[in-house]
Amino acid sequence: MNTLKNKVQLIGNLGNDPEIINLESGKTLAKFSIATNDSYKNASGEKITDTQWHNIVAWGKTAEIIEKYLTKGKEIAIEGKLTTRSWEDKDGMKRYTTEVVVNELLMLGK
């Protein structure tokens, strides 16, 4: 059960072209967001679509594949883990973000 402690699986579409960062250490980082949709019917019987946005990061070879093949709108499946990090903005306010760090990536669709 250890492998299930922090595991996320998502299928969605890229909301933007990936931002690729080549670090001084030689590592490559890809950052982007994906949208997942969930549909249900409300009390009136109307179909409602709920879209959730997820911040995604990938490192190394996975980031290089993302740079080469993925663009806005592409459908992908990812598996990874949730991470939360914090920083101070220019006004000294502490900010937080939660991201999915990709372990595996599958390109879907066309």
C-alpha positions as CSV (number, residue, x, y, z in Angstrom):
1,M,0.0,0.0,0.0
2,N,3.0,2.4,0.2
3,T,2.7,3.2,-3.5
4,L,-0.9,4.5,-3.0
5,K,0.0,7.0,-0.3
6,N,0.4,10.0,-2.6
7,K,-0.8,9.1,-6.1
8,V,-2.7,11.2,-8.6
9,Q,-4.1,10.1,-11.9
10,L,-5.7,12.6,-14.3
11,I,-6.9,12.7,-17.9
12,G,-7.4,16.1,-19.3
13,N,-6.4,18.7,-21.9
14,L,-3.6,21.2,-21.8
15,G,-4.8,24.7,-21.1
16,N,-1.7,26.3,-22.5
17,D,1.5,25.5,-24.3
18,P,4.0,24.1,-21.8
19,E,6.6,26.5,-20.3
20,I,10.0,24.9,-20.7
21,I,12.8,25.9,-18.3
22,N,16.4,24.8,-18.8
23,L,18.1,25.1,-15.5
24,E,21.8,25.8,-15.0
25,S,22.2,22.4,-13.5
26,G,21.4,20.9,-16.9
27,K,17.9,19.7,-15.8
28,T,14.8,20.5,-17.9
29,L,11.5,21.5,-16.3
30,A,8.1,21.6,-18.0
31,K,5.2,23.5,-16.4
32,F,1.7,23.6,-17.7
33,S,-2.0,23.3,-16.6
34,I,-4.6,20.7,-17.6
35,A,-8.3,20.9,-17.4
36,T,-10.5,18.0,-16.3
37,N,-14.2,18.0,-16.8
38,D,-17.0,16.3,-14.8
39,S,-20.6,16.3,-15.9
40,Y,-23.7,15.8,-13.8
41,K,-27.4,16.8,-13.9
42,N,-28.7,19.3,-11.4
43,A,-32.1,19.2,-9.7
44,S,-33.8,20.7,-12.8
45,G,-32.3,18.0,-15.0
46,E,-29.9,20.3,-16.8
47,K,-26.5,19.0,-17.7
48,I,-23.8,20.8,-15.8
49,T,-20.1,20.6,-16.7
50,D,-17.6,21.3,-13.9
51,T,-14.1,22.1,-15.1
52,Q,-11.2,21.8,-12.6
53,W,-7.7,23.2,-13.4
54,H,-4.5,21.4,-12.2
55,N,-1.0,22.7,-12.2
56,I,1.5,20.2,-13.6
57,V,5.3,19.9,-13.5
58,A,7.6,17.4,-15.1
59,W,11.4,17.0,-15.0
60,G,14.1,15.5,-17.1
61,K,13.3,13.2,-20.0
62,T,9.6,13.6,-19.4
63,A,9.9,17.4,-19.7
64,E,11.9,16.9,-22.9
65,I,9.1,14.8,-24.4
66,I,6.5,17.4,-23.3
67,E,8.5,20.1,-25.0
68,K,8.7,18.1,-28.3
69,Y,5.2,16.8,-28.6
70,L,2.6,18.7,-26.4
71,T,0.8,21.9,-27.2
72,K,-2.3,23.7,-25.9
73,G,-5.5,21.5,-26.3
74,K,-3.7,18.1,-26.4
75,E,-5.3,15.4,-24.4
76,I,-3.0,13.5,-22.0
77,A,-3.1,11.1,-19.1
78,I,-0.7,11.6,-16.2
79,E,0.2,9.8,-13.1
80,G,2.2,11.6,-10.3
81,K,2.2,12.9,-6.8
82,L,0.8,16.0,-5.2
83,T,3.3,18.5,-3.8
84,T,2.7,21.9,-2.2
85,R,5.3,24.6,-2.1
86,S,5.4,28.2,-0.7
87,W,7.3,31.4,-1.5
88,E,7.2,35.1,-0.6
89,D,5.9,37.5,-3.3
90,K,7.3,40.9,-3.9
91,D,5.1,42.4,-1.2
92,G,6.3,40.0,1.4
93,M,3.1,37.9,1.4
94,K,3.5,34.1,1.8
95,R,2.0,32.3,-1.3
96,Y,1.2,28.6,-1.8
97,T,0.7,26.4,-4.8
98,T,-0.2,22.8,-5.1
99,E,1.1,20.9,-8.2
100,V,1.1,17.4,-9.6
101,V,4.7,16.2,-10.3
102,V,4.5,13.8,-13.2
103,N,5.9,10.3,-12.9
104,E,4.3,8.9,-16.1
105,L,2.7,10.5,-19.1
106,L,0.5,9.1,-21.9
107,M,-0.4,11.1,-24.9
108,L,-4.0,10.5,-26.0
109,G,-6.1,11.5,-29.0
110,K,-4.7,12.6,-32.3
